[in-house]
Amino acid sequence: MYKQPQIYLLTSMMLRDEKYFETNIVQELGNNYFWSDDWSKDFYIELAKKGFISTSYDTKGGLVLLPELQYNYAILDFKDLHISKKVKKLLSNNNCIFSQDKAFKEVLENISQAYKDNWLKGEYLELLLNLYDAKQQDNFKITSFELYSKDDAKLIAGEVGYFIGKTYTSLSGFCLRDKKYNNYGTLQLVLLSQYLEKNNFDFWNLGHPHMEYKKKLGAKVYSRQEFLKRWNSSSFLPTIYPA
């Protein structure tokens, strides 16, 4: 994690004060990370709507919420989706099943097992489960996507994220590391992109642009200001979320 000089407390009142938010947070390019001990559903949704992507961080006093208003974002416009030859072959084999919200908890468990430094834990994990149980709330919906093998119904890959308006934001995902599942993680991403396009979403927010797979998928890098301009024109649009 980037070590900025100081990570400041962020509250709901700061988010709602439009002048303060624009001047002291959006335009303050010396800070991207903030912290909070507010684990409420409402605050998490507020943060997400403002363009923050929140993770968690261990401190001596316990786990805290770590909202980040990134310096740059990776955005995929569906017209730019790139499908490699290897993934095209997997698509033609048609040996997988792509689904939504069939195994939310199992996807979270697999993510936890996949990464040594896992931030989907403790109060954060409990918060996501509560948001999922709440279904759609205030134009926000947490969700999961899964990729299963047709042969043995094995869960191969999956991710969690959320819908806001006409946008979808990825939080984290996994793919089994067995050699026979090479490129299946990318297959899941391609199928998700096609799913979002079919359901008339404006774009896919992939978060940090530093991972090479996002660029290979076709995502382009937007500065904070460029991202928020697009975000604010799409995230507040009402939508009926896919089942």
ABEGO torsion letter per residue (X at the ends): XBBBABBBBBBAAAAABAAAAAAAAAABAABABBBBABABAAAAAAAAAAGBBBBBBBBAAEBBBBBBBBABBBBBBAAABBBBAAAAAAAAAGABBBBBGABAAAAAAAAAAABABBABBEAAAAAAAAAAAAEBBGGBBBBBBBBBBAAAGBBABBBBBBBBEABBBBABBBBBABAAABGAAAAAAAAAAAAAAAAGBABBBAEBAABAAAAAAGBBBBBAAAAAAAAAAAAABBBBBBX
